[in-house]
Amino acid sequence: MSDLCCPATLLVTRHAEAEYDTDLASDDGGCLTLAGRGQARQLADTVRDRKVAGIWCSDMARAVQTAEIVAGELGLPVRVRAGLREFPVGDFAGQPYSDALFGDVFAGWLGGDVSGGCPGAEPGADVIRRLQTELDEIADQFRGETVLVVSHGGAMSLTLPRLARNVGDDYSAGRGVDNCGVCEVSVDADGWVLRTWNGAPIPDSR
């Protein structure tokens, strides 16, 4: 990242509520529910006063649909980047989805070991690397401005605390991200700071 003379602010949000064609674990994109579409419109209202300069999203359908609804409300274009995707399910694909299915993976990441991931899939370290690459590039392009980034709860929970210098790597433990929940991060020459998590201020983040 180039030296930032003034902070860039990224409002990183999880996509709105979605429904899926199957209850089995999959990397398929999903489609927003009616409630999810309402959440996306509410998100637009929430960030309207932030003078958002751009909207980025992953290439998964649920993120694209969320971003497009917000963009329509704010009159902005959407930029789609595969690097903002959720972590892949690998060999878990086709198995009944449950939190327990991914329990060992999450536990390893929260315990500090990001060398692993779902069997047959991208390890946590690579998820962090690709998401950080995207966020760094966005911040470089929007110095002194605010950008909305629509991503996914797992990738956000794994990556954002590890970017920020003001929280521990395990900050997301026990702190889920709601659909359209916003985690605000800012970055300048001194590095990344996590300002809010799921809409709640981080103590002493200012």
BAVO-87760 format. One line per 2 residues: number of its first residue (from 0); their letters; for each residue x, y, z of N, C-alpha, C. Coordinates in Angstrom, 1 decimal. Atoms other than C-alpha are relative to their C-alpha. Layout:
N
NUM = a = X Y Z X Y Z X Y Z | ... .
END
This chain:
206
0 = ms = 0.8 -1.2 0.0 0.0 0.0 0.0 0.9 1.2 0.0 | -0.8 -1.3 0.0 1.3 3.5 -0.8 -0.3 0.7 1.3 .
2 = dl = 0.2 -0.8 -1.2 1.7 6.0 2.0 -1.2 0.8 0.0 | 1.3 -0.7 0.0 -1.7 7.4 3.0 0.1 1.3 0.8 .
4 = cc = -0.1 -1.3 -0.7 -1.6 11.1 3.8 -1.2 0.3 0.9 | 1.2 -0.2 -0.8 -5.1 10.9 5.2 -0.8 -1.4 -0.1 .
6 = pa = 0.6 1.3 0.0 -7.2 7.9 6.2 -1.0 -0.3 -1.0 | 1.1 0.6 0.8 -9.4 5.8 4.0 -0.9 -0.8 1.0 .
8 = tl = 0.9 0.7 -0.9 -12.5 4.5 5.7 -0.8 -1.0 -0.8 | 0.7 1.1 0.6 -14.0 1.1 4.7 -1.1 -0.5 0.9 .
10 = lv = 1.2 0.6 -0.7 -17.5 0.1 5.8 -0.2 -1.4 -0.5 | 0.0 1.4 0.5 -17.1 -3.7 5.5 -1.3 -0.7 0.6 .
12 = tr = 1.2 0.6 -0.5 -20.5 -5.4 5.7 -0.2 -1.4 -0.5 | 0.5 1.3 0.5 -21.9 -8.9 5.5 -1.2 0.2 -0.9 .
14 = ha = 1.2 0.0 0.9 -24.4 -9.5 2.7 -1.3 -0.1 0.8 | 1.3 0.1 -0.6 -28.1 -9.4 3.5 -0.5 -1.5 0.0 .
16 = ea = 0.5 1.4 -0.2 -30.2 -12.5 4.4 -0.3 -0.6 -1.4 | 0.2 0.7 1.3 -30.2 -15.1 1.6 -0.6 -1.4 0.3 .
18 = ey = 0.5 1.4 0.0 -31.9 -18.4 0.8 0.8 -0.8 -1.1 | -0.8 0.8 0.9 -30.2 -21.3 -1.0 -0.8 -1.1 -0.6 .
20 = dt = 0.7 1.1 0.6 -31.2 -24.1 -3.3 0.1 -1.3 0.8 | -0.2 1.2 -0.7 -30.0 -26.7 -0.9 0.4 0.3 1.4 .
22 = dl = -0.5 -0.1 -1.3 -29.3 -27.2 2.8 1.4 -0.6 0.2 | -1.3 0.6 0.0 -26.0 -28.8 1.9 1.1 1.1 -0.1 .
24 = as = -1.1 -1.0 0.1 -22.7 -27.0 2.3 0.4 0.2 -1.5 | -0.3 -0.3 1.4 -21.8 -25.3 -0.9 0.7 1.4 -0.2 .
26 = dd = -0.6 -1.4 0.3 -19.9 -22.3 -2.5 -1.0 0.8 -0.9 | 1.0 -0.7 0.9 -23.0 -21.4 -4.5 -0.4 1.3 0.7 .
28 = gg = 0.2 -1.4 -0.5 -24.0 -17.7 -4.2 -1.2 0.3 0.8 | 1.2 -0.4 -0.8 -27.6 -17.8 -2.8 -0.7 1.1 -0.6 .
30 = cl = 0.9 -1.0 0.5 -30.4 -15.4 -3.5 -0.6 0.7 1.2 | 0.6 -0.7 -1.1 -31.7 -12.6 -1.2 -1.4 -0.3 0.2 .
32 = tl = 1.4 0.1 -0.3 -34.9 -13.2 0.6 -0.7 1.4 0.0 | 0.7 -1.3 -0.1 -37.6 -10.5 0.8 0.5 0.8 1.2 .
34 = ag = -0.6 -0.7 -1.2 -36.3 -9.7 4.3 1.4 0.5 -0.3 | -1.4 -0.5 0.4 -32.8 -9.5 2.9 0.0 1.2 -0.8 .
36 = rg = 0.0 -1.2 0.9 -33.8 -7.0 0.3 -0.4 1.2 0.9 | 0.3 -1.1 -0.9 -35.3 -4.9 3.1 1.2 0.4 0.8 .
38 = qa = -1.2 -0.3 -0.8 -32.1 -5.2 5.1 1.0 0.8 -0.9 | -0.9 -0.7 0.9 -30.1 -4.0 2.0 -0.5 1.5 -0.1 .
40 = rq = 0.5 -1.4 0.1 -32.4 -0.9 1.7 0.3 0.7 1.3 | -0.3 -0.7 -1.3 -32.0 -0.2 5.4 1.5 0.3 0.1 .
42 = la = -1.5 -0.3 0.0 -28.2 -0.5 5.0 0.3 1.3 -0.8 | -0.2 -1.2 0.8 -28.4 2.2 2.3 -0.4 1.2 0.8 .
44 = dt = 0.4 -1.2 -0.9 -30.3 4.5 4.7 1.0 0.2 1.1 | -1.0 -0.2 -1.1 -27.7 3.8 7.4 1.2 0.7 -0.4 .
46 = vr = -1.3 -0.6 0.5 -24.7 4.8 5.3 -0.2 1.2 -0.9 | 0.2 -1.2 0.9 -26.4 7.6 3.3 0.7 1.2 0.4 .
48 = dr = -0.6 -1.2 -0.5 -25.0 10.3 5.5 1.5 -0.1 0.0 | -1.4 0.1 0.0 -21.5 8.9 5.2 0.7 0.4 -1.3 .
50 = kv = -0.6 -0.4 1.3 -21.0 10.2 1.7 0.8 -1.0 -0.6 | -0.7 1.2 0.5 -20.0 6.8 0.4 0.5 0.4 -1.5 .
52 = ag = -0.6 -0.4 1.3 -17.7 7.3 -2.7 0.0 -1.2 -0.9 | 0.0 1.2 0.9 -17.9 3.7 -4.0 -0.5 -1.2 0.7 .
54 = iw = 0.5 1.2 -0.6 -19.3 0.3 -3.5 0.7 -1.2 -0.7 | -0.7 1.2 0.5 -17.4 -3.0 -3.9 -0.7 -1.2 0.6 .
56 = cs = 0.6 1.2 -0.5 -18.6 -6.5 -3.4 0.7 -1.2 -0.6 | -0.5 1.2 0.5 -17.6 -10.1 -3.8 -0.9 -0.4 -1.2 .
58 = dm = 0.7 0.4 1.2 -18.7 -12.0 -6.9 -1.1 -1.1 0.3 | 1.1 0.9 -0.3 -21.1 -14.3 -5.0 -1.3 0.7 0.0 .
60 = ar = 1.2 -0.7 0.3 -24.7 -13.6 -5.8 -0.6 0.7 1.1 | 0.6 -0.6 -1.2 -25.9 -12.8 -2.3 0.7 1.4 0.3 .
62 = av = -0.7 -1.2 -0.2 -23.2 -10.1 -2.1 -0.3 1.0 -1.1 | 0.3 -0.9 1.2 -23.8 -8.7 -5.6 -1.4 0.6 0.1 .
64 = qt = 1.4 -0.5 -0.1 -27.6 -8.4 -5.0 -0.1 1.0 1.1 | 0.0 -0.9 -1.0 -27.0 -6.7 -1.7 0.6 1.4 -0.4 .
66 = ae = -0.6 -1.2 0.5 -24.6 -4.2 -3.3 -0.8 0.7 -1.0 | 0.8 -0.7 1.0 -26.8 -3.5 -6.2 -1.2 0.7 0.6 .
68 = iv = 1.1 -0.7 -0.6 -29.8 -2.6 -4.0 0.5 1.3 0.7 | -0.6 -1.2 -0.7 -27.6 -0.2 -1.9 0.4 1.0 -1.1 .
70 = ag = -0.5 -0.9 1.1 -26.1 1.2 -5.1 -1.2 0.7 -0.7 | 1.1 -0.6 0.6 -29.5 1.8 -6.6 -0.6 1.1 0.9 .
72 = el = 0.5 -1.1 -0.9 -30.5 3.8 -3.5 0.9 1.2 0.1 | -1.0 -1.1 -0.2 -27.3 5.8 -3.4 0.4 0.6 -1.4 .
74 = gl = -0.4 -0.5 1.3 -26.9 6.3 -7.2 1.5 -0.2 -0.3 | -1.5 0.3 0.2 -23.4 4.6 -7.3 0.1 -1.3 -0.8 .
76 = pv = -0.2 1.3 0.7 -21.9 1.9 -9.5 0.6 -1.0 1.0 | -0.5 1.1 -0.8 -20.9 -1.5 -8.1 1.3 -0.6 -0.7 .
78 = rv = -1.2 0.7 0.5 -17.4 -3.0 -8.5 0.1 -1.3 0.6 | 0.1 1.4 -0.5 -17.3 -6.8 -8.2 1.5 -0.6 -0.1 .
80 = ra = -1.3 0.6 -0.1 -14.1 -8.5 -7.0 -0.1 -1.4 0.6 | 0.0 1.4 -0.5 -13.6 -12.3 -6.5 0.7 -0.1 1.3 .
82 = gl = -0.8 0.1 -1.2 -11.1 -11.6 -3.8 -0.7 0.3 1.3 | 0.9 -0.3 -1.2 -13.9 -10.5 -1.4 -0.9 -1.2 0.3 .
84 = re = 0.9 1.2 -0.2 -15.5 -14.0 -1.5 0.1 -0.5 1.4 | 0.0 0.7 -1.2 -16.3 -16.1 1.5 1.1 -1.1 -0.1 .
86 = fp = -1.0 1.1 0.0 -13.8 -18.9 2.5 -0.7 -1.2 -0.7 | 0.7 1.1 0.7 -14.5 -22.0 0.4 -0.2 -1.2 0.9 .
88 = vg = 0.3 1.2 -0.9 -16.0 -25.2 1.9 0.7 -1.2 -0.4 | -0.8 1.1 0.3 -13.8 -27.6 0.0 -0.7 -1.3 0.0 .
90 = df = 0.5 1.4 0.0 -14.4 -31.3 0.6 -1.3 -0.1 0.8 | 1.2 0.0 -0.7 -17.3 -30.3 2.9 -1.2 0.2 -0.9 .
92 = ag = 1.1 -0.3 1.0 -19.4 -29.5 -0.2 -0.8 -1.3 -0.1 | 0.9 1.1 0.1 -22.5 -31.7 -0.4 -0.4 -0.7 1.4 .
94 = qp = 0.4 0.5 -1.3 -22.6 -32.4 3.4 -1.0 0.9 0.6 | 1.0 -0.9 -0.6 -25.5 -31.2 5.5 0.7 1.1 0.8 .
96 = ys = -0.6 -1.2 -0.6 -24.6 -27.7 6.6 -0.4 0.1 1.5 | 0.2 -0.3 -1.4 -24.2 -27.0 10.3 1.3 0.7 0.5 .
98 = da = -1.2 -0.7 -0.6 -21.9 -24.8 12.5 1.0 -1.1 0.4 | -0.9 1.1 -0.5 -20.5 -28.1 13.9 1.0 -0.5 -1.1 .
100 = lf = -0.7 0.5 1.1 -19.3 -29.1 10.4 1.3 0.8 -0.1 | -1.1 -0.9 0.1 -16.9 -26.1 10.4 0.7 0.3 1.4 .
102 = gd = -0.5 -0.3 -1.4 -16.2 -26.2 14.2 1.5 -0.1 0.1 | -1.5 0.2 -0.1 -12.6 -27.5 14.0 0.7 1.0 -0.8 .
104 = vf = -0.7 -1.0 0.9 -11.7 -25.1 11.2 0.0 1.3 0.7 | 0.1 -1.2 -0.7 -13.0 -22.1 13.1 0.8 0.0 1.3 .
106 = ag = -0.8 0.0 -1.3 -11.4 -23.2 16.4 1.5 0.1 -0.3 | -1.4 -0.2 0.3 -8.1 -23.5 14.7 0.4 1.4 -0.4 .
108 = wl = -0.3 -1.4 0.4 -8.3 -20.1 13.2 0.0 0.9 1.2 | 0.1 -0.8 -1.2 -9.4 -18.5 16.5 1.1 -0.3 0.9 .
110 = gg = -1.1 0.3 -0.8 -6.6 -20.3 18.2 1.3 0.5 -0.5 | -1.2 -0.6 0.5 -4.1 -18.6 16.0 0.6 -0.8 -1.2 .
112 = dv = -0.6 0.8 1.1 -3.4 -21.4 13.4 -0.8 0.2 -1.2 | 0.7 -0.3 1.3 -4.4 -20.1 10.0 0.6 -0.7 -1.2 .
114 = sg = -0.6 0.8 1.1 -2.4 -22.6 8.1 -1.0 -1.0 -0.6 | 1.0 1.0 0.5 -5.4 -24.9 7.8 -1.3 0.7 -0.5 .
116 = gc = 1.3 -0.4 0.5 -8.9 -24.6 6.3 -0.9 -1.2 -0.2 | 0.9 1.2 0.3 -11.7 -26.8 5.1 0.9 -0.9 -0.8 .
118 = pg = -0.8 0.9 0.8 -10.2 -30.0 3.7 -0.1 0.2 -1.5 | 0.0 -0.2 1.5 -9.2 -29.6 0.1 -0.3 1.4 -0.5 .
120 = ae = 0.3 -1.3 0.4 -9.7 -25.9 0.2 1.1 1.0 0.4 | -0.9 -1.1 -0.4 -7.9 -22.6 0.6 0.2 0.1 1.5 .
122 = pg = -0.2 -0.2 -1.5 -6.2 -22.2 4.0 -0.3 1.4 0.4 | 0.3 -1.3 -0.5 -7.0 -19.4 6.3 0.9 1.1 -0.4 .
124 = ad = -1.0 -1.0 0.3 -3.8 -17.6 5.6 -0.2 0.6 -1.4 | 0.3 -0.5 1.4 -4.7 -17.4 1.9 -1.2 0.9 0.0 .
126 = vi = 1.3 -0.8 0.0 -8.2 -16.1 2.7 0.4 1.4 0.5 | -0.4 -1.3 -0.5 -6.6 -13.4 4.8 0.8 0.8 -1.0 .
128 = rr = -0.8 -0.7 0.9 -4.1 -12.5 2.2 -0.8 0.6 -1.2 | 0.8 -0.5 1.2 -6.6 -12.2 -0.7 -0.9 1.1 0.4 .
130 = lq = 0.9 -1.1 -0.5 -9.1 -10.1 1.4 0.8 1.2 0.3 | -0.8 -1.1 -0.3 -6.3 -7.9 2.6 0.5 0.7 -1.2 .
132 = te = -0.5 -0.6 1.3 -5.0 -7.4 -0.9 -1.1 0.9 -0.6 | 1.1 -0.8 0.5 -8.5 -6.2 -2.0 -0.2 1.3 0.8 .
134 = ld = 0.2 -1.2 -0.9 -8.9 -3.9 1.0 1.1 1.0 -0.2 | -1.1 -0.9 0.2 -5.5 -2.4 0.5 -0.1 0.8 -1.3 .
136 = ei = 0.2 -0.6 1.3 -6.2 -1.7 -3.1 -1.1 1.0 0.0 | 1.2 -0.9 -0.1 -9.6 -0.1 -2.4 0.5 1.3 0.8 .
138 = ad = -0.4 -1.2 -0.8 -8.0 2.1 0.3 0.9 0.9 -0.7 | -0.9 -0.8 0.8 -5.3 3.2 -2.0 -0.7 0.9 -1.0 .
140 = qf = 0.8 -0.8 1.0 -7.9 4.4 -4.5 -0.9 1.1 0.6 | 1.0 -0.9 -0.6 -10.1 6.2 -2.0 0.6 0.7 1.3 .
142 = rg = -0.6 -0.7 -1.2 -7.7 8.2 0.3 -0.9 1.1 0.4 | 0.8 -1.1 -0.5 -9.7 10.5 2.5 -1.5 -0.1 -0.3 .
144 = et = 1.4 0.2 0.3 -13.0 9.0 1.4 -0.5 -1.3 0.7 | 0.6 1.2 -0.6 -15.4 6.3 2.6 -0.6 -0.9 -1.1 .
146 = vl = 0.4 1.0 1.0 -16.2 3.1 0.7 -0.8 -1.1 0.7 | 0.7 1.1 -0.5 -18.8 0.4 1.3 0.5 -1.3 -0.7 .
148 = vv = -0.5 1.3 0.5 -17.5 -3.2 0.9 -0.9 -1.1 0.5 | 0.9 1.1 -0.4 -20.0 -6.1 0.8 0.7 -1.3 -0.1 .
150 = sh = -0.8 1.3 0.0 -18.3 -9.4 1.8 -0.8 -1.0 0.8 | 0.6 1.2 -0.6 -19.1 -12.4 4.0 0.5 -0.2 1.4 .
152 = gg = -0.3 0.0 -1.4 -19.2 -13.1 7.7 1.3 -0.8 0.4 | -1.1 0.8 -0.4 -16.6 -15.9 7.9 1.3 0.7 -0.4 .
154 = am = -1.2 -0.6 0.4 -14.0 -14.1 5.8 0.3 1.3 0.8 | -0.2 -1.2 -0.8 -14.6 -10.8 7.7 0.5 -0.3 1.4 .
156 = sl = -0.4 0.4 -1.4 -14.3 -12.5 11.1 1.4 -0.5 0.1 | -1.4 0.5 0.0 -11.1 -14.2 10.1 1.0 1.1 -0.3 .
158 = tl = -1.0 -1.0 0.5 -9.4 -11.2 8.4 0.1 1.3 0.8 | -0.1 -1.4 -0.5 -10.4 -7.9 9.9 0.7 0.2 1.3 .
160 = pr = -0.8 -0.2 -1.3 -9.1 -8.4 13.5 1.5 -0.2 -0.3 | -1.4 0.2 0.2 -5.8 -9.6 12.0 0.6 1.2 -0.8 .
162 = la = -0.5 -1.2 0.7 -5.5 -6.4 9.9 0.2 1.1 1.0 | 0.0 -1.1 -0.9 -6.2 -4.1 12.8 1.0 0.0 1.1 .
164 = rn = -1.1 0.0 -1.0 -3.5 -3.0 15.2 -0.6 0.2 1.4 | 0.5 -0.4 -1.3 -5.9 -2.1 18.0 -0.9 -1.1 0.7 .
166 = vg = 0.7 1.1 -0.6 -7.6 -5.5 18.6 0.9 -1.3 -0.2 | -0.7 1.3 0.1 -6.4 -9.1 19.1 -0.5 -0.8 -1.2 .
168 = dd = 0.4 0.8 1.2 -6.5 -11.7 16.3 -1.3 -0.8 0.3 | 1.2 0.8 -0.4 -9.3 -13.5 18.2 -1.2 0.9 0.3 .
170 = ys = 1.1 -1.0 -0.4 -11.5 -10.4 18.6 -1.4 -0.5 -0.4 | 1.3 0.4 0.6 -14.3 -12.0 16.5 -0.6 -1.2 0.8 .
172 = ag = 0.5 1.2 -0.7 -14.6 -15.0 18.9 -1.3 0.5 0.9 | 1.2 -0.3 -0.8 -18.2 -14.9 20.3 -0.7 1.3 -0.5 .
174 = rg = 0.5 -1.2 0.5 -18.9 -11.8 18.2 -0.4 -0.2 -1.5 | 0.4 0.2 1.4 -20.9 -12.7 15.1 -0.3 1.3 -0.7 .
176 = vd = 0.4 -1.1 0.9 -21.7 -10.4 12.2 -1.3 -0.2 -0.6 | 1.4 0.1 0.5 -25.4 -9.9 11.4 0.0 0.2 -1.5 .
178 = nc = 0.2 -0.4 1.4 -26.7 -9.7 7.9 -0.1 1.5 -0.1 | -0.2 -1.4 0.1 -25.8 -6.2 6.8 0.6 0.7 1.2 .
180 = gv = -0.7 -0.6 -1.1 -23.9 -5.7 10.0 1.3 0.6 -0.5 | -1.1 -0.7 0.6 -21.1 -3.2 9.4 1.2 0.0 1.0 .
182 = ce = -1.2 -0.1 -0.7 -17.5 -3.4 10.6 0.8 1.1 -0.6 | -0.7 -1.1 0.6 -15.8 -0.1 10.1 1.5 0.0 0.3 .
184 = vs = -1.4 0.0 -0.2 -12.1 0.0 9.5 0.6 1.3 -0.7 | -0.6 -1.1 0.7 -9.8 2.9 8.6 1.5 -0.3 -0.1 .
186 = vd = -1.4 0.2 0.2 -6.2 3.0 7.4 0.7 1.2 -0.4 | -0.8 -1.0 0.5 -3.5 5.5 7.1 1.5 -0.5 0.0 .
188 = ad = -1.4 0.5 0.1 0.3 5.4 7.1 0.4 -0.8 1.2 | -0.3 0.7 -1.2 0.3 3.9 10.6 -0.7 -1.4 0.0 .
190 = gw = 0.7 1.3 0.1 -1.9 0.9 9.5 -1.5 0.0 0.3 | 1.5 0.1 -0.1 -5.4 -0.4 10.0 -0.5 0.1 1.4 .
192 = vl = 0.7 -0.1 -1.3 -7.7 0.4 12.9 -1.4 -0.5 -0.2 | 1.4 0.4 0.0 -11.0 -1.3 13.6 -0.8 0.9 0.9 .
194 = rt = 0.7 -1.1 -0.7 -13.5 1.4 14.6 -1.3 -0.6 0.6 | 1.2 0.7 -0.6 -16.7 -0.7 15.0 -0.1 -1.4 -0.5 .
196 = wn = 0.2 1.4 0.3 -17.7 -4.3 15.0 -1.5 -0.3 0.0 | 1.4 0.2 0.1 -21.2 -5.2 13.8 -0.8 1.2 0.5 .
198 = ga = 0.7 -1.3 -0.3 -22.2 -1.6 14.3 0.4 0.5 1.4 | -0.3 -0.4 -1.4 -20.8 -1.4 17.9 1.4 0.6 0.1 .
200 = pi = -1.3 -0.6 0.0 -17.9 1.0 18.6 1.0 -0.9 0.8 | -1.1 0.6 -0.7 -14.6 -0.5 19.6 0.6 0.9 1.1 .
202 = pd = -0.5 -0.9 -1.1 -13.4 0.9 23.0 1.4 0.5 -0.4 | -1.3 -0.6 0.2 -10.5 3.3 22.6 0.5 -0.1 -1.4 .
204 = sr = -0.5 0.1 1.4 -10.4 2.9 18.8 0.3 1.4 -0.6 | -0.3 -1.4 0.6 -10.2 6.7 18.3 1.3 0.4 0.5 .
END
